[in-house]
Amino acid sequence: MAIVSPERLQKPDLPSSMRQHLNSFLTFLSVEKGSSGNTVAAYRNDLQQLADFIGTIPGSDGWASVDRTAIQDFILDLKQRGYTETSVARKVAATRSFFAFLSAEGTIADNPTEGLTSPRVGKTLPKAISPNEVDELLEQPARRATPEAKRDRAMLELLYATGMRVTELVSLDVSSITADESNPFVRCMGKGAKERTIPIHDQAFEALTDYLDEGRPVLIRGKNEPALFLNRRGDRLTRQGFWLILKGYARAANLGEDVTPHTLRHSFATHMLRGGMPLRNVQEMLGHANISTTQVYTHLTSEHVREVYEKAHPRSK
């Protein structure tokens, strides 16, 4: 079968039956599996790309006409167009999940992805910044006294103190915080609609209290908005909004462009393990379903110990 890139042809409209099956799968992900909005959006984009490719194949007639060769051609086309191994692996995983769903629903007689393996992807270790760099980052909003700066300080302190995901952070409501001075904690909803409770240490609690007392009342603008963190219009702050805020402070702290919204989460996990926190406790705070996901941070701490040792005991030449 000839490889024809969808980018080189006008993309046909997706037949209504194919679109209906795709929407049914996305609903299944959201309602039955409890997948996050970001996950559902990623699956939608990946499967739409698959549908566009299938539409360029002469004689294609819905999902039932897709065979193993078509799937393999799709993968090859992705590689030829320069997609990274990680991106290809994600799209293959989405394709396998979708056809497994169609097979289970009886929409297709044979699953063309059965036995299909995903491209091997090397595990990339998360990047963490040092405690001193974290301090410098957290210091940036503390230098100003505006409502936005109080909000930003509370967000950064809370993110680093709890290891929450950014999506979890911006999804918090005021009711998610229990502001008991003797035992403050936050309840956040993680992946798979699993709620977890995380304690808040003193410095983060102080920043959060300052924001709730003096920052949020100014930003709310009289609206009936339950969100904890608000933008200048008094609406819930978005992930994109947080990313822009973080980027500005990282630049001010001379941390470069490598600091991402996940950086504080990675740094939290790395620093907790280096400080002696048990791996299981870190897993619970991060909300990882499997401890193997958390174990990637043990490699980071091992590398750190090795680097410190080698600096203290340089090899003689």
C-alpha positions as a LaTeX table, in Angstrom:
\begin{tabular}{lrrr}
\hline
Residue & $x$ (\AA) & $y$ (\AA) & $z$ (\AA) \\
\hline
Met1 & 0.00 & 0.00 & 0.00 \\
Ala2 & 1.40 & 3.39 & $-0.96$ \\
Ile3 & 2.03 & 5.86 & 1.84 \\
Val4 & 0.07 & 9.04 & 1.23 \\
Ser5 & 0.42 & 11.74 & 3.85 \\
Pro6 & $-2.86$ & 13.39 & 4.83 \\
Glu7 & $-0.99$ & 16.69 & 4.83 \\
Arg8 & $-0.53$ & 16.35 & 1.08 \\
Leu9 & $-4.18$ & 15.78 & 0.33 \\
Gln10 & $-7.37$ & 17.60 & 1.14 \\
Lys11 & $-8.75$ & 15.92 & 4.24 \\
Pro12 & $-12.17$ & 14.39 & 3.62 \\
Asp13 & $-15.00$ & 14.89 & 6.04 \\
Leu14 & $-15.26$ & 12.05 & 8.53 \\
Pro15 & $-18.32$ & 9.88 & 7.73 \\
Ser16 & $-21.04$ & 10.22 & 10.34 \\
Ser17 & $-20.81$ & 6.56 & 11.39 \\
Met18 & $-17.05$ & 6.84 & 12.02 \\
Arg19 & $-17.54$ & 10.07 & 13.93 \\
Gln20 & $-20.29$ & 8.48 & 16.02 \\
His21 & $-18.06$ & 5.57 & 17.01 \\
Leu22 & $-15.22$ & 7.95 & 17.82 \\
Asn23 & $-17.49$ & 10.10 & 20.00 \\
Ser24 & $-18.80$ & 6.98 & 21.76 \\
Phe25 & $-15.25$ & 5.99 & 22.62 \\
Leu26 & $-14.40$ & 9.45 & 23.95 \\
Thr27 & $-17.54$ & 9.39 & 26.08 \\
Phe28 & $-16.49$ & 5.97 & 27.39 \\
Leu29 & $-13.09$ & 7.39 & 28.38 \\
Ser30 & $-14.63$ & 10.35 & 30.16 \\
Val31 & $-17.63$ & 8.74 & 31.87 \\
Glu32 & $-16.70$ & 5.09 & 32.38 \\
Lys33 & $-12.94$ & 5.35 & 32.89 \\
Gly34 & $-12.91$ & 8.78 & 34.51 \\
Ser35 & $-10.14$ & 10.08 & 32.24 \\
Ser36 & $-9.23$ & 13.74 & 32.55 \\
Gly37 & $-10.28$ & 16.34 & 30.01 \\
Asn38 & $-6.68$ & 16.63 & 28.84 \\
Thr39 & $-6.45$ & 12.87 & 28.25 \\
Val40 & $-9.71$ & 12.81 & 26.30 \\
Ala41 & $-8.56$ & 15.77 & 24.19 \\
Ala42 & $-5.26$ & 14.00 & 23.43 \\
Tyr43 & $-7.10$ & 10.83 & 22.35 \\
Arg44 & $-9.45$ & 12.90 & 20.19 \\
Asn45 & $-6.55$ & 14.58 & 18.38 \\
Asp46 & $-4.62$ & 11.34 & 17.87 \\
Leu47 & $-7.64$ & 9.41 & 16.59 \\
Gln48 & $-8.74$ & 12.26 & 14.34 \\
Gln49 & $-5.28$ & 12.10 & 12.79 \\
Leu50 & $-5.75$ & 8.36 & 12.27 \\
Ala51 & $-9.17$ & 8.99 & 10.71 \\
Asp52 & $-7.69$ & 11.59 & 8.36 \\
Phe53 & $-5.08$ & 9.08 & 7.25 \\
Ile54 & $-7.63$ & 6.28 & 6.76 \\
Gly55 & $-9.69$ & 8.68 & 4.63 \\
Thr56 & $-6.84$ & 8.96 & 2.13 \\
Ile57 & $-6.78$ & 5.20 & 1.48 \\
Pro58 & $-8.68$ & 4.29 & $-1.71$ \\
Gly59 & $-11.67$ & 2.07 & $-0.97$ \\
Ser60 & $-11.71$ & 2.65 & 2.77 \\
Asp61 & $-15.17$ & 2.19 & 4.21 \\
Gly62 & $-15.33$ & 2.97 & 7.91 \\
Trp63 & $-13.46$ & 1.51 & 10.83 \\
Ala64 & $-14.39$ & $-2.06$ & 9.92 \\
Ser65 & $-12.36$ & $-1.80$ & 6.71 \\
Val66 & $-9.13$ & $-0.93$ & 8.55 \\
Asp67 & $-6.65$ & $-3.81$ & 8.53 \\
Arg68 & $-3.21$ & $-4.39$ & 10.06 \\
Thr69 & $-1.48$ & $-3.04$ & 6.95 \\
Ala70 & $-3.35$ & 0.25 & 7.19 \\
Ile71 & $-2.31$ & 0.64 & 10.83 \\
Gln72 & 1.31 & $-0.15$ & 10.02 \\
Asp73 & 1.25 & 2.33 & 7.13 \\
Phe74 & $-0.13$ & 4.96 & 9.50 \\
Ile75 & 2.74 & 4.35 & 11.92 \\
Leu76 & 5.29 & 4.50 & 9.12 \\
Asp77 & 3.76 & 7.74 & 7.85 \\
Leu78 & 4.08 & 9.30 & 11.30 \\
Lys79 & 7.76 & 8.36 & 11.45 \\
Gln80 & 8.43 & 9.67 & 7.95 \\
Arg81 & 6.87 & 12.99 & 8.91 \\
Gly82 & 9.31 & 13.40 & 11.78 \\
Tyr83 & 7.21 & 12.59 & 14.85 \\
Thr84 & 9.26 & 11.64 & 17.90 \\
Glu85 & 9.22 & 8.10 & 19.28 \\
Thr86 & 7.22 & 9.32 & 22.26 \\
Ser87 & 4.54 & 10.91 & 20.05 \\
Val88 & 4.29 & 7.84 & 17.84 \\
Ala89 & 4.02 & 5.55 & 20.86 \\
Arg90 & 1.22 & 7.70 & 22.28 \\
Lys91 & $-0.72$ & 7.64 & 19.00 \\
Val92 & $-0.28$ & 3.88 & 18.71 \\
Ala93 & $-1.55$ & 3.43 & 22.28 \\
Ala94 & $-4.61$ & 5.55 & 21.47 \\
Thr95 & $-5.23$ & 3.49 & 18.32 \\
Arg96 & $-4.98$ & 0.19 & 20.20 \\
Ser97 & $-7.37$ & 1.38 & 22.91 \\
Phe98 & $-9.87$ & 2.61 & 20.33 \\
Phe99 & $-9.94$ & $-0.61$ & 18.31 \\
Ala100 & $-10.14$ & $-2.70$ & 21.47 \\
Phe101 & $-13.25$ & $-0.65$ & 22.34 \\
Leu102 & $-14.74$ & $-1.17$ & 18.86 \\
Ser103 & $-14.10$ & $-4.90$ & 19.14 \\
Ala104 & $-15.67$ & $-5.13$ & 22.61 \\
Glu105 & $-18.72$ & $-3.22$ & 21.35 \\
Gly106 & $-19.10$ & $-5.57$ & 18.38 \\
Thr107 & $-18.57$ & $-2.75$ & 15.89 \\
Ile108 & $-15.73$ & $-4.64$ & 14.17 \\
Ala109 & $-15.29$ & $-8.39$ & 13.73 \\
Asp110 & $-11.49$ & $-8.42$ & 13.92 \\
Asn111 & $-9.20$ & $-6.11$ & 15.85 \\
Pro112 & $-6.37$ & $-5.03$ & 13.48 \\
Thr113 & $-4.22$ & $-3.87$ & 16.41 \\
Glu114 & $-4.31$ & $-7.16$ & 18.31 \\
Gly115 & $-0.75$ & $-8.17$ & 19.07 \\
Leu116 & 0.55 & $-4.85$ & 17.72 \\
Thr117 & 3.42 & $-3.59$ & 19.85 \\
Ser118 & 4.11 & 0.06 & 20.55 \\
Pro119 & 7.48 & 1.58 & 19.58 \\
Arg120 & 10.03 & 1.21 & 22.34 \\
Val121 & 10.62 & 4.52 & 24.04 \\
Gly122 & 13.46 & 5.17 & 26.43 \\
Lys123 & 12.24 & 6.41 & 29.79 \\
Thr124 & 13.14 & 10.08 & 30.19 \\
Leu125 & 14.00 & 11.05 & 33.72 \\
Pro126 & 12.19 & 14.13 & 34.99 \\
Lys127 & 14.22 & 17.28 & 35.41 \\
Ala128 & 14.41 & 18.86 & 38.83 \\
Ile129 & 15.85 & 22.17 & 39.96 \\
Ser130 & 17.91 & 22.52 & 43.13 \\
Pro131 & 16.46 & 23.65 & 46.49 \\
Asn132 & 18.30 & 26.96 & 46.09 \\
Glu133 & 16.73 & 27.47 & 42.66 \\
Val134 & 13.31 & 26.63 & 44.09 \\
Asp135 & 13.85 & 29.24 & 46.81 \\
Glu136 & 14.81 & 31.83 & 44.21 \\
Leu137 & 11.72 & 31.02 & 42.15 \\
Leu138 & 9.38 & 31.21 & 45.14 \\
Glu139 & 10.96 & 34.50 & 46.19 \\
Gln140 & 9.93 & 36.28 & 42.99 \\
Pro141 & 6.20 & 36.86 & 43.72 \\
Ala142 & 6.98 & 37.53 & 47.41 \\
Arg143 & 8.75 & 40.73 & 46.34 \\
Arg144 & 5.43 & 42.32 & 45.36 \\
Ala145 & 2.22 & 42.92 & 47.29 \\
Thr146 & $-0.37$ & 42.96 & 44.49 \\
Pro147 & $-3.36$ & 40.55 & 44.58 \\
Glu148 & $-1.89$ & 38.71 & 41.59 \\
Ala149 & 1.48 & 38.35 & 43.29 \\
Lys150 & $-0.18$ & 36.97 & 46.44 \\
Arg151 & $-2.03$ & 34.47 & 44.25 \\
Asp152 & 1.14 & 33.49 & 42.41 \\
Arg153 & 3.11 & 33.00 & 45.60 \\
Ala154 & 0.34 & 30.82 & 47.03 \\
Met155 & 0.21 & 28.72 & 43.86 \\
Leu156 & 3.95 & 28.17 & 43.63 \\
Glu157 & 4.31 & 27.43 & 47.34 \\
Leu158 & 1.39 & 25.01 & 47.29 \\
Leu159 & 2.61 & 23.25 & 44.15 \\
Tyr160 & 6.07 & 22.69 & 45.60 \\
Ala161 & 4.75 & 21.76 & 49.06 \\
Thr162 & 2.33 & 19.13 & 47.80 \\
Gly163 & 3.67 & 17.83 & 44.48 \\
Met164 & 0.27 & 18.32 & 42.85 \\
Arg165 & $-0.16$ & 18.28 & 39.11 \\
Val166 & $-0.88$ & 21.67 & 37.55 \\
Thr167 & $-4.31$ & 20.50 & 36.40 \\
Glu168 & $-5.09$ & 19.51 & 39.98 \\
Leu169 & $-3.90$ & 22.89 & 41.24 \\
Val170 & $-6.05$ & 25.03 & 38.97 \\
Ser171 & $-9.04$ & 22.72 & 39.55 \\
Leu172 & $-9.06$ & 23.43 & 43.29 \\
Asp173 & $-12.02$ & 25.22 & 44.84 \\
Val174 & $-11.94$ & 27.24 & 48.04 \\
Ser175 & $-13.75$ & 24.31 & 49.67 \\
Ser176 & $-10.80$ & 22.06 & 48.78 \\
Ile177 & $-8.72$ & 23.74 & 51.50 \\
Thr178 & $-9.09$ & 22.91 & 55.18 \\
Ala179 & $-7.48$ & 25.90 & 56.86 \\
Asp180 & $-7.00$ & 24.39 & 60.31 \\
Glu181 & $-3.83$ & 26.01 & 61.69 \\
Ser182 & $-2.93$ & 22.86 & 63.62 \\
Asn183 & $-3.46$ & 20.55 & 60.63 \\
Pro184 & $-4.03$ & 22.33 & 57.30 \\
Phe185 & $-4.52$ & 20.13 & 54.24 \\
Val186 & $-5.82$ & 20.17 & 50.68 \\
Arg187 & $-8.08$ & 17.69 & 48.92 \\
Cys188 & $-7.38$ & 17.31 & 45.23 \\
Met189 & $-8.89$ & 15.16 & 42.51 \\
Gly190 & $-6.27$ & 13.19 & 40.61 \\
Lys191 & $-6.30$ & 10.94 & 37.56 \\
Gly192 & $-9.16$ & 8.49 & 37.37 \\
Ala193 & $-11.27$ & 10.74 & 39.62 \\
Lys194 & $-9.31$ & 9.58 & 42.65 \\
Glu195 & $-9.27$ & 12.07 & 45.50 \\
Arg196 & $-6.32$ & 12.34 & 47.86 \\
Thr197 & $-5.57$ & 14.47 & 50.89 \\
Ile198 & $-2.20$ & 16.22 & 51.21 \\
Pro199 & $-0.94$ & 18.15 & 54.25 \\
Ile200 & 0.22 & 21.74 & 53.75 \\
His201 & 3.39 & 22.84 & 55.53 \\
Asp202 & 3.74 & 26.15 & 57.35 \\
Gln203 & 5.30 & 28.29 & 54.61 \\
Ala204 & 2.77 & 27.25 & 51.98 \\
Phe205 & $-0.09$ & 27.66 & 54.45 \\
Glu206 & 1.06 & 31.18 & 55.32 \\
Ala207 & 1.16 & 32.14 & 51.62 \\
Leu208 & $-2.24$ & 30.57 & 51.02 \\
Thr209 & $-3.80$ & 32.36 & 54.00 \\
Asp210 & $-2.36$ & 35.69 & 52.83 \\
Tyr211 & $-3.90$ & 35.14 & 49.39 \\
Leu212 & $-7.30$ & 34.14 & 50.79 \\
Asp213 & $-7.38$ & 37.13 & 53.14 \\
Glu214 & $-5.99$ & 39.88 & 50.90 \\
Gly215 & $-5.61$ & 38.64 & 47.31 \\
Arg216 & $-8.64$ & 36.60 & 46.32 \\
Pro217 & $-11.25$ & 39.09 & 47.70 \\
Val218 & $-9.88$ & 41.70 & 45.26 \\
Leu219 & $-9.77$ & 39.33 & 42.28 \\
Ile220 & $-13.22$ & 37.82 & 42.79 \\
Arg221 & $-14.92$ & 41.07 & 41.67 \\
Gly222 & $-18.18$ & 40.18 & 43.40 \\
Lys223 & $-18.67$ & 37.00 & 41.36 \\
Asn224 & $-20.01$ & 33.75 & 42.75 \\
Glu225 & $-16.94$ & 31.75 & 41.67 \\
Pro226 & $-15.92$ & 28.67 & 43.72 \\
Ala227 & $-12.43$ & 28.43 & 42.18 \\
Leu228 & $-9.52$ & 28.92 & 44.56 \\
Phe229 & $-7.17$ & 30.59 & 42.10 \\
Leu230 & $-8.62$ & 33.35 & 39.94 \\
Asn231 & $-7.47$ & 35.41 & 36.99 \\
Arg232 & $-7.85$ & 39.17 & 36.72 \\
Arg233 & $-11.43$ & 38.81 & 35.49 \\
Gly234 & $-12.46$ & 36.84 & 38.56 \\
Asp235 & $-12.71$ & 33.53 & 36.68 \\
Arg236 & $-10.88$ & 30.28 & 37.29 \\
Leu237 & $-7.24$ & 30.45 & 36.24 \\
Thr238 & $-6.37$ & 28.04 & 33.43 \\
Arg239 & $-3.38$ & 25.75 & 32.98 \\
Gln240 & $-2.19$ & 27.99 & 30.16 \\
Gly241 & $-2.50$ & 31.01 & 32.43 \\
Phe242 & $-0.42$ & 29.33 & 35.10 \\
Trp243 & 2.21 & 28.33 & 32.54 \\
Leu244 & 2.65 & 31.95 & 31.43 \\
Ile245 & 2.91 & 33.08 & 35.06 \\
Leu246 & 5.54 & 30.44 & 35.85 \\
Lys247 & 7.50 & 31.28 & 32.71 \\
Gly248 & 7.72 & 34.92 & 33.76 \\
Tyr249 & 8.97 & 34.13 & 37.26 \\
Ala250 & 11.45 & 31.54 & 35.98 \\
Arg251 & 12.87 & 34.16 & 33.65 \\
Ala252 & 13.08 & 36.69 & 36.49 \\
Ala253 & 14.92 & 34.10 & 38.61 \\
Asn254 & 17.37 & 33.41 & 35.75 \\
Leu255 & 16.32 & 29.76 & 35.57 \\
Gly256 & 16.06 & 29.73 & 31.79 \\
Glu257 & 13.35 & 28.30 & 29.56 \\
Asp258 & 13.57 & 24.71 & 30.82 \\
Val259 & 11.32 & 25.30 & 33.83 \\
Thr260 & 7.88 & 23.89 & 33.01 \\
Pro261 & 4.68 & 23.50 & 35.05 \\
His262 & 5.85 & 19.98 & 35.94 \\
Thr263 & 9.22 & 21.15 & 37.22 \\
Leu264 & 8.05 & 21.87 & 40.76 \\
Arg265 & 6.30 & 18.49 & 40.96 \\
His266 & 9.46 & 16.72 & 39.85 \\
Ser267 & 11.55 & 18.82 & 42.24 \\
Phe268 & 9.20 & 18.08 & 45.13 \\
Ala269 & 9.50 & 14.31 & 44.60 \\
Thr270 & 13.26 & 14.40 & 44.16 \\
His271 & 13.87 & 16.58 & 47.20 \\
Met272 & 11.51 & 14.54 & 49.41 \\
Leu273 & 13.32 & 11.30 & 48.57 \\
Arg274 & 16.72 & 12.89 & 49.09 \\
Gly275 & 15.45 & 14.07 & 52.47 \\
Gly276 & 14.59 & 10.53 & 53.49 \\
Met277 & 10.83 & 10.33 & 52.85 \\
Pro278 & 9.77 & 6.71 & 52.15 \\
Leu279 & 9.00 & 5.95 & 48.52 \\
Arg280 & 5.47 & 4.79 & 49.39 \\
Asn281 & 4.68 & 8.12 & 51.05 \\
Val282 & 5.92 & 10.04 & 48.02 \\
Gln283 & 3.78 & 7.81 & 45.80 \\
Glu284 & 0.69 & 8.65 & 47.85 \\
Met285 & 1.36 & 12.38 & 47.76 \\
Leu286 & 1.96 & 12.38 & 44.01 \\
Gly287 & $-1.14$ & 10.29 & 43.37 \\
His288 & 0.67 & 7.62 & 41.35 \\
Ala289 & $-1.42$ & 4.48 & 40.85 \\
Asn290 & 1.69 & 2.30 & 40.57 \\
Ile291 & 4.81 & 2.64 & 42.67 \\
Ser292 & 6.91 & 1.86 & 39.58 \\
Thr293 & 6.00 & 5.34 & 38.31 \\
Thr294 & 7.43 & 6.87 & 41.48 \\
Gln295 & 10.56 & 4.73 & 41.36 \\
Val296 & 11.90 & 6.79 & 38.46 \\
Tyr297 & 12.81 & 9.41 & 41.06 \\
Thr298 & 15.03 & 6.94 & 42.90 \\
His299 & 17.28 & 6.97 & 39.83 \\
Leu300 & 17.51 & 10.74 & 40.12 \\
Thr301 & 18.52 & 10.57 & 43.76 \\
Ser302 & 21.06 & 7.83 & 43.02 \\
Glu303 & 22.59 & 9.99 & 40.32 \\
His304 & 22.75 & 12.88 & 42.77 \\
Val305 & 24.55 & 10.79 & 45.38 \\
Arg306 & 27.02 & 9.54 & 42.77 \\
Glu307 & 27.77 & 13.05 & 41.55 \\
Val308 & 28.36 & 14.31 & 45.09 \\
Tyr309 & 30.68 & 11.36 & 45.82 \\
Glu310 & 32.67 & 11.85 & 42.64 \\
Lys311 & 33.15 & 15.53 & 43.40 \\
Ala312 & 34.37 & 14.69 & 46.89 \\
His313 & 36.59 & 11.82 & 45.66 \\
Pro314 & 37.94 & 12.76 & 42.21 \\
Arg315 & 39.80 & 10.04 & 40.40 \\
Ser316 & 43.53 & 10.45 & 40.39 \\
Lys317 & 45.04 & 10.86 & 36.96 \\
\hline
\end{tabular}
